Amino acid sequence: MSEEKGTRKVDLAEAIRSKLEQKKKQAGSGSTAFHDSQTKKLTTQNNKKPNNQRRRTGGS
């Protein structure tokens, strides 16, 4: 009855497979160029603090 209307029930495994195929097609179509343009060189986030031992101890 539901097949006559054009919508059929899809089990979960089949739905996951179709979604995965769509993602693979989308990834293969041009996402590699997208990822290459979006990557940045990683830099360290912690800055070196100045050594204030002289000031703490009263200098030399």
N, C-alpha and C positions, 0 to 999 in steps of 0.2 A: 504494500500500500504506500509506504513512504518512498519507494523507488519510482513509482509512477509520477510523483510530484517533482522529482528531480533532485531531491535531497535524500541522501542515504546515510545510515548510521555508520560511523567509523569507529573501530575499536581503538583503544589508547595506543597500542603498539604501532598501528598503521599511521595514526596521527603524528606520533613522534618521528617515525621514519620520514614522512613527507616533510615535516618541519626541518629535519636535519638535511634532507636533500636541498631544500630551498636555501638554507644557510650555506651549504657547500657551493651551490651555484653562485650565490651572491658573493661569497668569499673569493671564488675563482675568477669572477668577472672583472675585478679591479680593486679589491681591497688592499692588495699588496702595495700599490702605488700610494694609496691613502695612508697606510701605516708608515711608509717610508717618509712621507712629507710631514707627518705629525711627530716623529721621534725627536727628542731633544737630547743633547749631551747632558749626562747627569753630573751635577756639581755637589760638593759637600755643603751641608747646611749649617754646620757648626763652625763658627768663626773662632780664631785663636784669641784668647784673652791676654791682655798685656800682663807682663810679670811685674807686680807691684810689691815685691818682697823688700826692695830698698825703702819704699815709703813706709811700709809697715814696721820695719826694724829701725827706722830713723836714719837711714843712709849710711855712708862709710866714714 
